Amino acid sequence: MFLLLILSSKTKNMNYEKDISIDENALDIEWLEQPSLVFKYSQWSAKCKLEVDRASEKLNIIKAELDQKVREDPEKYGVSKVTENAISNAIISHSKYQDAKADYLDKKYEAEMAQAAVWALNDKKAALENLVRLNGQNYFAGPSVPRDLSKEWIKKAEQRKVNSSIRITTKLSERKEADEDENVIEEKPVRRKFTKK
């Protein structure tokens, strides 16, 4: 499984790995749970996206506040010459900005993982549909005698060889017949002249 179990203290009730797995012996239960799981994770994904937007806004506000403070008192922030590049560097190196940026990145990661869970549940739906089809075709019933796939594979390979040699033989026979037809010289009927005596 490719999703993490717990992303933060907020996600303790989200068990991604368990929720996207399928118990093929309880397809009816899996189908009954599927809609509520999709809703649960879609709702969680939307909430995570909202948190990302809020963290982004907070980051922009901190950036604007620091920009203003650096312009008002550049020496306090270690800026000797006030240029856009120097101000930008002072802002991104400030601990308040770095904390807000780390919070934003954490929330963005959490939102992407929640979205991945929604996509995985959509894949689970498709898998459930296919498993139900297979179950309806008695795919899981199994034969009474276990199959020996290696023997079947060898038998199939031998059959392919026989079929290809038949085709080659047939083509050679056709070619030989065609050659014989070309070599046959049609005898023209001999016309006899009848003369009167």
N, CA, C and O of each residue as an XYZ file, in Angstrom:
788
protein
N       0.837     -1.174      0.000
C       0.000      0.000      0.000
C       0.880      1.234      0.000
O       1.948      1.248      0.610
N       0.423      2.272     -0.690
C       1.283      3.414     -0.920
C       0.933      4.633     -0.079
O       1.647      5.633     -0.157
N      -0.109      4.601      0.705
C      -0.483      5.775      1.481
C      -0.054      5.631      2.929
O      -0.019      4.530      3.477
N       0.269      6.757      3.535
C       0.656      6.726      4.938
C      -0.563      6.547      5.816
O      -1.659      6.988      5.470
N      -0.373      5.899      6.955
C      -1.491      5.649      7.858
C      -1.931      6.916      8.585
O      -3.121      7.231      8.615
N      -0.999      7.627      9.158
C      -1.371      8.789      9.959
C      -0.519      9.972      9.534
O       0.709      9.897      9.545
N      -1.169     11.059      9.163
C      -0.445     12.239      8.732
C      -0.235     13.231      9.866
O       0.834     13.832      9.974
N      -1.214     13.401     10.684
C      -1.086     14.319     11.812
C      -2.092     13.908     12.869
O      -2.811     12.923     12.704
N      -2.140     14.664     13.954
C      -3.093     14.336     15.019
C      -4.530     14.471     14.529
O      -5.427     13.822     15.067
N      -4.761     15.302     13.520
C      -6.107     15.489     12.975
C      -6.576     14.271     12.173
O      -7.778     14.053     12.019
N      -5.636     13.486     11.666
C      -6.003     12.380     10.774
C      -6.055     11.039     11.484
O      -6.072     10.002     10.821
N      -6.079     11.025     12.800
C      -6.060      9.752     13.518
C      -7.256      8.869     13.179
O      -7.147      7.645     13.256
N      -8.394      9.452     12.805
C      -9.555      8.644     12.447
C      -9.524      8.221     10.972
O     -10.428      7.525     10.512
N      -8.497      8.634     10.235
C      -8.343      8.274      8.831
C      -7.293      7.172      8.722
O      -6.111      7.400      8.976
N      -7.735      5.990      8.345
C      -6.826      4.864      8.168
C      -6.803      4.534      6.684
O      -7.505      3.634      6.223
N      -5.986      5.274      5.942
C      -5.956      5.165      4.488
C      -5.758      3.734      4.015
O      -6.518      3.243      3.180
N      -4.763      3.079      4.530
C      -4.424      1.737      4.068
C      -5.587      0.764      4.257
O      -5.894     -0.022      3.361
N      -6.216      0.816      5.394
C      -7.342     -0.082      5.684
C      -8.533      0.255      4.798
O      -9.190     -0.636      4.259
N      -8.803      1.541      4.654
C      -9.999      1.951      3.923
C      -9.919      1.715      2.420
O     -10.954      1.573      1.769
N      -8.724      1.672      1.856
C      -8.636      1.431      0.404
C      -8.431     -0.039      0.065
O      -8.478     -0.411     -1.108
N      -8.205     -0.881      1.069
C      -8.020     -2.309      0.797
C      -9.378     -2.981      0.587
O     -10.415     -2.452      0.989
N      -9.356     -4.143     -0.044
C     -10.586     -4.871     -0.379
C     -10.538     -6.265      0.233
O      -9.551     -6.988      0.095
N     -11.617     -6.624      0.906
C     -11.776     -7.993      1.396
C     -12.625     -8.716      0.362
O     -13.843     -8.543      0.319
N     -11.978     -9.532     -0.476
C     -12.700    -10.196     -1.578
C     -13.704    -11.225     -1.090
O     -14.536    -11.689     -1.870
N     -13.642    -11.594      0.190
C     -14.613    -12.536      0.744
C     -15.864    -11.843      1.292
O     -16.812    -12.500      1.721
N     -15.851    -10.513      1.271
C     -17.005     -9.760      1.773
C     -17.317     -8.606      0.822
O     -17.365     -7.448      1.236
N     -17.527     -8.927     -0.443
C     -17.775     -7.893     -1.443
C     -19.038     -7.096     -1.146
O     -19.103     -5.900     -1.429
N     -20.043     -7.761     -0.573
C     -21.282     -7.044     -0.249
C     -21.027     -5.969      0.811
O     -21.551     -4.861      0.705
N     -20.243     -6.283      1.811
C     -19.916     -5.307      2.857
C     -19.059     -4.185      2.277
O     -19.249     -3.014      2.605
N     -18.124     -4.550      1.421
C     -17.265     -3.548      0.792
C     -18.111     -2.541      0.004
O     -17.871     -1.335      0.064
N     -19.109     -3.055     -0.737
C     -19.971     -2.163     -1.511
C     -20.814     -1.278     -0.594
O     -21.051     -0.111     -0.906
N     -21.259     -1.816      0.512
C     -22.061     -1.017      1.443
C     -21.239      0.102      2.069
O     -21.765      1.183      2.332
N     -19.961     -0.144      2.308
C     -19.100      0.872      2.926
C     -18.580      1.895      1.926
O     -18.239      3.011      2.320
N     -18.510      1.550      0.651
C     -17.859      2.385     -0.355
C     -18.400      3.823     -0.422
O     -17.594      4.754     -0.392
N     -19.699      4.051     -0.510
C     -20.177      5.441     -0.603
C     -19.805      6.291      0.613
O     -19.412      7.449      0.470
N     -19.930      5.716      1.798
C     -19.602      6.511      2.991
C     -18.103      6.793      3.062
O     -17.698      7.855      3.535
N     -17.274      5.853      2.599
C     -15.837      6.107      2.579
C     -15.477      7.212      1.585
O     -14.658      8.083      1.879
N     -16.094      7.166      0.417
C     -15.826      8.205     -0.584
C     -16.241      9.566     -0.038
O     -15.511     10.545     -0.190
N     -17.403      9.634      0.593
C     -17.860     10.902      1.163
C     -16.925     11.367      2.275
O     -16.560     12.541      2.332
N     -16.541     10.459      3.147
C     -15.660     10.790      4.274
C     -14.339     11.376      3.777
O     -13.883     12.404      4.279
N     -13.727     10.720      2.790
C     -12.436     11.195      2.292
C     -12.570     12.418      1.390
O     -11.663     13.249      1.351
N     -13.657     12.546      0.680
C     -13.885     13.753     -0.124
C     -14.065     14.959      0.796
O     -13.540     16.040      0.531
N     -14.804     14.759      1.863
C     -14.997     15.821      2.850
C     -13.653     16.183      3.503
O     -13.339     17.358      3.691
N     -12.874     15.159      3.841
C     -11.570     15.391      4.449
C     -10.644     16.125      3.474
O      -9.903     17.021      3.878
N     -10.686     15.750      2.200
C      -9.865     16.403      1.186
C     -10.242     17.873      1.044
O      -9.367     18.733      0.932
N     -11.536     18.162      1.050
C     -11.995     19.556      0.954
C     -11.534     20.360      2.165
O     -11.120     21.511      2.031
N     -11.605     19.755      3.338
C     -11.169     20.442      4.556
C      -9.660     20.726      4.493
O      -9.208     21.806      4.873
N      -8.903     19.758      4.017
C      -7.456     19.949      3.889
C      -7.132     21.059      2.893
O      -6.218     21.850      3.125
N      -7.868     21.124      1.792
C      -7.650     22.188      0.806
C      -7.961     23.554      1.404
O      -7.273     24.535      1.123
N      -8.998     23.609      2.229
C      -9.325     24.866      2.921
C      -8.184     25.272      3.846
O      -7.826     26.448      3.910
N      -7.617     24.318      4.556
C      -6.483     24.599      5.438
C      -5.272     25.089      4.644
O      -4.541     25.962      5.112
N      -5.055     24.544      3.463
C      -3.960     24.993      2.606
C      -4.188     26.440      2.196
O      -3.268     27.256      2.237
N      -5.419     26.756      1.801
C      -5.733     28.135      1.411
C      -5.515     29.100      2.572
O      -4.976     30.191      2.386
N      -5.931     28.699      3.757
C      -5.735     29.558      4.939
C      -4.252     29.737      5.239
O      -3.809     30.844      5.548
N      -3.491     28.664      5.150
C      -2.050     28.750      5.409
C      -1.362     29.626      4.362
O      -0.422     30.356      4.676
N      -1.831     29.549      3.130
C      -1.281     30.388      2.063
C      -1.564     31.866      2.338
O      -0.689     32.716      2.175
N      -2.793     32.159      2.756
C      -3.150     33.546      3.096
C      -2.305     34.059      4.260
O      -1.819     35.190      4.234
N      -2.139     33.226      5.268
C      -1.330     33.605      6.434
C       0.109     33.881      6.006
O       0.725     34.838      6.474
N       0.643     33.046      5.120
C       1.993     33.238      4.607
C       2.111     34.568      3.860
O       3.094     35.291      4.021
N       1.108     34.881      3.046
C       1.124     36.154      2.307
C       1.042     37.355      3.243
O       1.693     38.373      3.005
N       0.248     37.243      4.306
C       0.121     38.344      5.268
C       1.453     38.559      6.000
O       1.896     39.695      6.170
N       2.070     37.486      6.421
C       3.368     37.590      7.114
C       4.402     38.202      6.173
O       5.205     39.041      6.583
N       4.379     37.781      4.915
C       5.312     38.332      3.933
C       5.093     39.842      3.772
O       6.050     40.615      3.721
N       3.832     40.246      3.694
C       3.531     41.678      3.535
C       3.948     42.470      4.771
O       4.498     43.566      4.655
N       3.685     41.915      5.958
C       4.075     42.598      7.200
C       5.587     42.737      7.300
O       6.098     43.800      7.653
N       6.297     41.663      6.989
C       7.756     41.717      7.042
C       8.318     42.670      5.990
O       9.297     43.371      6.244
N       7.708     42.696      4.830
C       8.137     43.627      3.778
C       8.063     45.064      4.282
O       8.993     45.852      4.109
N       6.941     45.378      4.906
C       6.753     46.735      5.440
C       7.778     47.035      6.537
O       8.375     48.112      6.540
N       7.989     46.103      7.464
C       8.927     46.319      8.569
C      10.364     46.465      8.065
O      11.107     47.302      8.576
N      10.765     45.672      7.077
C      12.117     45.768      6.529
C      12.317     47.115      5.855
O      13.387     47.712      5.970
N      11.310     47.598      5.159
C      11.412     48.903      4.493
C      11.490     50.048      5.506
O      12.175     51.045      5.280
N      10.772     49.889      6.635
C      10.788     50.943      7.652
C      12.113     50.980      8.415
O      12.618     52.060      8.723
N      12.680     49.808      8.724
C      13.919     49.754      9.500
C      14.827     48.672      8.924
O      14.941     47.588      9.497
N      15.484     48.963      7.775
C      16.279     47.948      7.096
C      17.460     47.438      7.926
O      17.791     46.255      7.850
N      18.104     48.309      8.718
C      19.263     47.881      9.504
C      18.886     46.811     10.527
O      19.676     45.906     10.797
N      17.690     46.909     11.094
C      17.229     45.941     12.092
C      17.171     44.533     11.501
O      17.318     43.546     12.222
N      16.958     44.444     10.193
C      16.830     43.150      9.517
C      18.080     42.801      8.702
O      18.068     41.869      7.898
N      19.145     43.554      8.919
C      20.427     43.262      8.277
C      20.516     43.671      6.824
O      21.322     43.122      6.073
N      19.705     44.621      6.421
C      19.721     45.089      5.032
C      20.486     46.404      4.993
O      20.043     47.399      5.568
N      21.634     46.413      4.318
C      22.425     47.640      4.239
C      21.967     48.529      3.087
O      21.913     49.752      3.217
N      21.643     47.909      1.977
C      21.168     48.661      0.816
C      19.773     48.149      0.468
O      19.586     46.958      0.216
N      18.800     49.050      0.455
C      17.411     48.656      0.231
C      17.169     48.438     -1.266
O      17.032     49.381     -2.046
N      17.122     47.143     -1.631
C      16.748     46.732     -2.989
C      15.665     45.661     -2.851
O      15.487     45.068     -1.787
N      14.955     45.432     -3.937
C      13.886     44.415     -3.893
C      14.451     43.045     -3.544
O      13.841     42.298     -2.779
N      15.600     42.714     -4.094
C      16.226     41.424     -3.835
C      16.655     41.310     -2.366
O      16.480     40.261     -1.746
N      17.218     42.394     -1.811
C      17.665     42.388     -0.408
C      16.468     42.260      0.533
O      16.538     41.542      1.531
N      15.377     42.946      0.224
C      14.165     42.869      1.043
C      13.581     41.457      0.983
O      13.193     40.892      2.006
N      13.525     40.895     -0.230
C      13.001     39.532     -0.400
C      13.827     38.522      0.394
O      13.269     37.633      1.037
N      15.147     38.653      0.350
C      16.025     37.753      1.103
C      15.827     37.901      2.603
O      15.852     36.910      3.333
N      15.630     39.135      3.071
C      15.407     39.366      4.505
C      14.096     38.720      4.950
O      14.007     38.179      6.052
N      13.089     38.778      4.094
C      11.772     38.203      4.430
C      11.856     36.682      4.526
O      11.421     36.094      5.517
N      12.422     36.038      3.484
C      12.420     34.574      3.482
C      13.376     33.979      4.510
O      13.257     32.803      4.853
N      14.307     34.763      4.996
C      15.204     34.248      6.030
C      14.678     34.501      7.443
O      15.265     34.020      8.413
N      13.602     35.236      7.569
C      13.018     35.528      8.884
C      12.323     34.274      9.443
O      11.653     33.551      8.705
N      12.484     34.029     10.727
C      11.937     32.808     11.348
C      10.410     32.754     11.293
O       9.829     31.679     11.146
N       9.770     33.906     11.410
C       8.293     33.932     11.354
C       7.807     33.460      9.977
O       6.847     32.697      9.869
N       8.488     33.931      8.936
C       8.131     33.520      7.577
C       8.428     32.031      7.370
O       7.612     31.315      6.791
N       9.575     31.567      7.833
C       9.952     30.161      7.671
C       8.974     29.227      8.385
O       8.647     28.159      7.867
N       8.504     29.626      9.577
C       7.520     28.816     10.296
C       6.202     28.739      9.522
O       5.599     27.673      9.400
N       5.769     29.892      9.001
C       4.521     29.930      8.236
C       4.648     29.116      6.942
O       3.700     28.452      6.521
N       5.821     29.175      6.322
C       6.053     28.417      5.083
C       6.042     26.911      5.372
O       5.480     26.133      4.600
N       6.663     26.504      6.480
C       6.670     25.085      6.862
C       5.255     24.603      7.153
O       4.893     23.492      6.767
N       4.450     25.420      7.826
C       3.055     25.068      8.107
C       2.269     24.918      6.801
O       1.477     23.988      6.647
N       2.495     25.837      5.871
C       1.835     25.783      4.569
C       2.210     24.487      3.824
O       1.337     23.814      3.276
N       3.492     24.144      3.807
C       3.936     22.941      3.098
C       3.383     21.673      3.740
O       3.019     20.731      3.037
N       3.316     21.643      5.072
C       2.734     20.486      5.765
C       1.270     20.311      5.395
O       0.812     19.198      5.137
N       0.543     21.417      5.373
C      -0.888     21.353      5.047
C      -1.105     20.997      3.580
O      -2.062     20.302      3.237
N      -0.225     21.470      2.730
C      -0.324     21.133      1.311
C      -0.088     19.634      1.111
O      -0.799     18.988      0.342
N       0.911     19.084      1.805
C       1.189     17.648      1.729
C      -0.015     16.841      2.216
O      -0.407     15.856      1.592
N      -0.590     17.269      3.329
C      -1.743     16.570      3.889
C      -2.918     16.598      2.909
O      -3.629     15.605      2.755
N      -3.113     17.737      2.254
C      -4.197     17.856      1.269
C      -3.951     16.946      0.072
O      -4.891     16.345     -0.447
N      -2.718     16.838     -0.366
C      -2.403     15.972     -1.506
C      -2.599     14.501     -1.148
O      -3.047     13.704     -1.972
N      -2.256     14.152      0.096
C      -2.474     12.771      0.536
C      -3.973     12.462      0.635
O      -4.406     11.363      0.290
N      -4.750     13.419      1.101
C      -6.208     13.220      1.180
C      -6.793     13.057     -0.221
O      -7.683     12.235     -0.439
N      -6.284     13.848     -1.172
C      -6.754     13.726     -2.556
C      -6.349     12.371     -3.131
O      -7.117     11.754     -3.869
N      -5.153     11.911     -2.798
C      -4.704     10.589     -3.259
C      -5.618      9.492     -2.712
O      -5.888      8.506     -3.398
N      -6.091      9.665     -1.479
C      -7.011      8.680     -0.891
C      -8.339      8.663     -1.659
O      -8.911      7.596     -1.882
N      -8.822      9.824     -2.058
C     -10.066      9.897     -2.849
C      -9.861      9.177     -4.187
O     -10.722      8.412     -4.622
N      -8.727      9.424     -4.829
C      -8.443      8.738     -6.104
C      -8.341      7.232     -5.888
O      -8.838      6.450     -6.698
N      -7.699      6.830     -4.800
C      -7.570      5.397     -4.505
C      -8.944      4.769     -4.280
O      -9.171      3.625     -4.673
N      -9.860      5.501     -3.652
C     -11.210      4.972     -3.446
C     -11.960      4.854     -4.772
O     -12.789      3.957     -4.930
N     -11.684      5.735     -5.714
C     -12.277      5.592     -7.048
C     -11.732      4.347     -7.740
O     -12.467      3.635     -8.426
N     -10.427      4.088     -7.552
C      -9.846      2.852     -8.094
C     -10.443      1.635     -7.398
O     -10.667      0.599     -8.024
N     -10.699      1.767     -6.105
C     -11.303      0.666     -5.348
C     -12.693      0.353     -5.907
O     -13.079     -0.811     -6.011
N     -13.431      1.390     -6.263
C     -14.767      1.187     -6.837
C     -14.675      0.366     -8.123
O     -15.432     -0.585     -8.319
N     -13.740      0.744     -8.995
C     -13.570      0.001    -10.248
C     -13.159     -1.447     -9.963
O     -13.630     -2.374    -10.622
N     -12.289     -1.630     -8.990
C     -11.854     -2.982     -8.633
C     -13.025     -3.799     -8.090
O     -13.167     -4.978     -8.412
N     -13.858     -3.172     -7.271
C     -15.031     -3.870     -6.734
C     -15.977     -4.285     -7.855
O     -16.506     -5.396     -7.845
N     -16.188     -3.396     -8.819
C     -17.062     -3.727     -9.948
C     -16.531     -4.943    -10.700
O     -17.288     -5.847    -11.053
N     -15.230     -4.952    -10.938
C     -14.630     -6.084    -11.668
C     -14.654     -7.361    -10.842
O     -14.867     -8.442    -11.390
N     -14.440     -7.258     -9.544
C     -14.491     -8.446     -8.691
C     -15.903     -9.032     -8.649
O     -16.073    -10.251     -8.638
N     -16.904     -8.167     -8.626
C     -18.290     -8.648     -8.628
C     -18.578     -9.361     -9.947
O     -19.227    -10.407     -9.955
N     -18.103     -8.803    -11.061
C     -18.282     -9.469    -12.355
C     -17.615    -10.848    -12.351
O     -18.213    -11.840    -12.769
N     -16.387    -10.893    -11.881
C     -15.674    -12.173    -11.820
C     -16.391    -13.162    -10.912
O     -16.487    -14.351    -11.216
N     -16.889    -12.656     -9.802
C     -17.611    -13.522     -8.872
C     -18.874    -14.073     -9.528
O     -19.215    -15.242     -9.344
N     -19.561    -13.235    -10.289
C     -20.761    -13.677    -10.997
C     -20.464    -14.727    -12.061
O     -21.343    -15.504    -12.433
N     -19.248    -14.749    -12.542
C     -18.840    -15.731    -13.547
C     -18.172    -16.942    -12.900
O     -17.529    -17.745    -13.577
N     -18.330    -17.061    -11.594
C     -17.755    -18.170    -10.812
C     -16.240    -18.257    -10.937
O     -15.667    -19.345    -10.886
N     -15.600    -17.111    -11.099
C     -14.143    -17.080    -11.194
C     -13.489    -17.600     -9.921
O     -12.459    -18.271     -9.972
N     -14.091    -17.289     -8.782
C     -13.504    -17.662     -7.506
C     -13.896    -19.076     -7.062
O     -13.402    -19.565     -6.046
N     -14.777    -19.729     -7.816
C     -15.216    -21.067     -7.430
C     -14.065    -22.064     -7.495
O     -13.948    -22.932     -6.629
N     -13.232    -21.950     -8.492
C     -12.067    -22.822     -8.611
C     -12.427    -24.184     -9.165
O     -13.527    -24.682     -8.929
N     -11.518    -24.782     -9.890
C     -11.768    -26.120    -10.444
C     -11.661    -27.176     -9.347
O     -11.073    -26.942     -8.292
N     -12.241    -28.340     -9.621
C     -12.187    -29.415     -8.626
C     -10.800    -30.038     -8.575
O     -10.377    -30.535     -7.531
N     -10.090    -30.014     -9.701
C      -8.723    -30.518     -9.736
C      -7.815    -29.330    -10.024
O      -8.048    -28.589    -10.979
N      -6.785    -29.142     -9.209
C      -5.905    -27.989     -9.447
C      -5.239    -28.078    -10.817
O      -4.845    -29.154    -11.268
N      -5.125    -26.942    -11.454
C      -4.496    -26.889    -12.769
C      -2.987    -26.853    -12.620
O      -2.448    -26.224    -11.709
N      -2.312    -27.547    -13.540
C      -0.857    -27.469    -13.593
C      -0.519    -26.548    -14.757
O      -0.466    -26.977    -15.910
N      -0.292    -25.276    -14.442
C      -0.093    -24.277    -15.484
C       1.130    -24.556    -16.348
O       1.121    -24.268    -17.545
N       2.181    -25.112    -15.755
C       3.381    -25.377    -16.558
C       3.091    -26.412    -17.644
O       3.551    -26.265    -18.776
N       2.336    -27.451    -17.312
C       1.985    -28.464    -18.308
C       1.073    -27.866    -19.381
O       1.239    -28.138    -20.570
N       0.113    -27.052    -18.952
C      -0.793    -26.426    -19.915
C      -0.036    -25.494    -20.848
O      -0.339    -25.422    -22.039
N       0.939    -24.788    -20.316
C       1.735    -23.861    -21.122
C       2.537    -24.633    -22.173
O       2.583    -24.234    -23.336
N       3.166    -25.733    -21.763
C       3.949    -26.554    -22.692
C       3.041    -27.136    -23.777
O       3.398    -27.145    -24.955
N       1.872    -27.618    -23.371
C       0.920    -28.180    -24.322
C       0.496    -27.120    -25.338
O       0.415    -27.396    -26.535
N       0.231    -25.919    -24.857
C      -0.179    -24.823    -25.735
C       0.946    -24.447    -26.699
O       0.697    -24.172    -27.873
N       2.185    -24.434    -26.200
C       3.339    -24.115    -27.051
C       3.512    -25.167    -28.133
O       3.791    -24.829    -29.284
N       3.350    -26.445    -27.781
C       3.449    -27.519    -28.762
C       2.352    -27.401    -29.812
O       2.585    -27.642    -30.997
N       1.168    -27.033    -29.373
C       0.044    -26.863    -30.304
C       0.342    -25.732    -31.286
O       0.030    -25.835    -32.473
N       0.956    -24.634    -30.779
C       1.315    -23.524    -31.661
C       2.316    -23.975    -32.714
O       2.214    -23.582    -33.877
N       3.303    -24.813    -32.310
C       4.299    -25.325    -33.257
C       3.630    -26.174    -34.331
O       3.935    -26.035    -35.515
N       2.715    -27.057    -33.918
C       2.007    -27.919    -34.862
C       1.204    -27.067    -35.834
O       1.232    -27.305    -37.042
N       0.490    -26.075    -35.313
C      -0.320    -25.214    -36.175
C       0.541    -24.456    -37.171
O       0.164    -24.316    -38.334
N       1.700    -23.960    -36.729
C       2.557    -23.207    -37.644
C       3.169    -24.136    -38.691
O       3.338    -23.723    -39.838
N       3.510    -25.396    -38.328
C       4.068    -26.330    -39.316
C       2.995    -26.733    -40.319
O       3.301    -26.947    -41.492
N       1.769    -26.837    -39.890
C       0.670    -27.147    -40.814
C       0.532    -26.024    -41.827
O       0.362    -26.265    -43.022
N       0.607    -24.785    -41.332
C       0.499    -23.646    -42.242
C       1.654    -23.629    -43.231
O       1.459    -23.346    -44.413
N       2.856    -23.930    -42.753
C       4.021    -23.946    -43.645
C       3.878    -25.057    -44.667
O       4.130    -24.838    -45.852
N       3.480    -26.243    -44.235
C       3.281    -27.372    -45.130
C       2.217    -27.038    -46.165
O       2.383    -27.319    -47.352
N       1.140    -26.443    -45.713
C       0.062    -26.079    -46.622
C       0.555    -25.083    -47.657
O       0.238    -25.213    -48.840
N       1.320    -24.098    -47.232
C       1.829    -23.099    -48.172
C       2.798    -23.740    -49.158
O       2.783    -23.414    -50.344
N       3.648    -24.656    -48.670
C       4.566    -25.343    -49.572
C       3.802    -26.200    -50.574
O       4.148    -26.241    -51.754
N       2.770    -26.878    -50.106
C       1.957    -27.715    -50.999
C       1.288    -26.854    -52.052
O       1.250    -27.219    -53.227
N       0.759    -25.706    -51.635
C       0.104    -24.812    -52.586
C       1.101    -24.313    -53.623
O       0.795    -24.229    -54.813
N       2.315    -23.980    -53.143
C       3.345    -23.486    -54.045
C       3.751    -24.585    -55.041
O       3.934    -24.312    -56.227
N       3.889    -25.824    -54.553
C       4.272    -26.957    -55.399
C       3.202    -27.210    -56.451
O       3.512    -27.452    -57.618
N       1.949    -27.152    -56.036
C       0.853    -27.348    -56.988
C       0.849    -26.259    -58.041
O       0.609    -26.519    -59.220
N       1.120    -25.021    -57.602
C       1.139    -23.906    -58.552
C       2.279    -24.080    -59.539
O       2.125    -23.821    -60.732
N       3.445    -24.530    -59.026
C       4.580    -24.767    -59.916
C       4.261    -25.871    -60.928
O       4.598    -25.749    -62.106
N       3.626    -26.925    -60.482
C       3.256    -28.018    -61.375
C       2.286    -27.540    -62.433
O       2.371    -27.934    -63.596
N       1.351    -26.675    -62.015
C       0.382    -26.139    -62.972
C       1.081    -25.314    -64.037
O       0.682    -25.342    -65.201
N       2.122    -24.577    -63.655
C       2.836    -23.752    -64.627
C       3.643    -24.618    -65.590
O       3.810    -24.237    -66.749
N       4.145    -25.762    -65.154
C       4.971    -26.634    -65.988
C       4.149    -27.513    -66.924
O       4.680    -28.087    -67.875
N       2.907    -27.609    -66.662
C       2.063    -28.453    -67.514
C       1.875    -27.735    -68.848
O       1.432    -26.588    -68.909
N       2.215    -28.427    -69.872
C       2.040    -27.860    -71.209
C       0.742    -28.428    -71.740
O       0.520    -29.635    -71.828
N      -0.062    -27.508    -72.071
C      -1.342    -27.964    -72.586
C      -1.128    -28.512    -73.997
O      -0.533    -27.856    -74.853
N      -1.605    -29.675    -74.208
C      -1.505    -30.258    -75.532
C      -2.682    -29.788    -76.353
O      -3.847    -29.884    -75.967
N      -2.308    -29.280    -77.498
C      -3.364    -28.826    -78.385
C      -3.853    -30.036    -79.167
O      -3.081    -30.897    -79.590
N      -5.119    -30.061    -79.332
C      -5.612    -31.200    -80.116
C      -5.083    -31.139    -81.558
O      -5.020    -30.078    -82.180
N      -4.731    -32.246    -82.027
C      -4.184    -32.308    -83.378
C      -5.361    -32.344    -84.342
O      -6.293    -33.137    -84.202
N      -5.282    -31.472    -85.303
C      -6.342    -31.452    -86.296
C      -5.924    -32.335    -87.471
O      -4.845    -32.187    -88.044
N      -6.728    -33.157    -87.768
C      -6.438    -34.033    -88.891
C      -7.197    -33.543    -90.099
O      -8.360    -33.141    -90.067
N      -6.481    -33.612    -91.091
C      -7.128    -33.210    -92.348
C      -7.674    -34.461    -93.014
O      -6.999    -35.470    -93.216
N      -8.852    -34.323    -93.315
C      -9.444    -35.437    -94.038
C      -9.527    -35.070    -95.520
O     -10.022    -34.014    -95.912
N      -9.048    -35.947    -96.263
C      -9.101    -35.724    -97.703
C     -10.030    -36.760    -98.313
O     -10.176    -37.876    -97.812
N     -10.634    -36.365    -99.379
C     -11.555    -37.299   -100.040
C     -10.771    -38.161   -101.006
O      -9.878    -37.656   -101.686
N     -11.053    -39.352   -101.084
C     -10.403    -40.279   -101.968
C     -11.180    -40.431   -103.228
O     -10.779    -41.187   -104.113
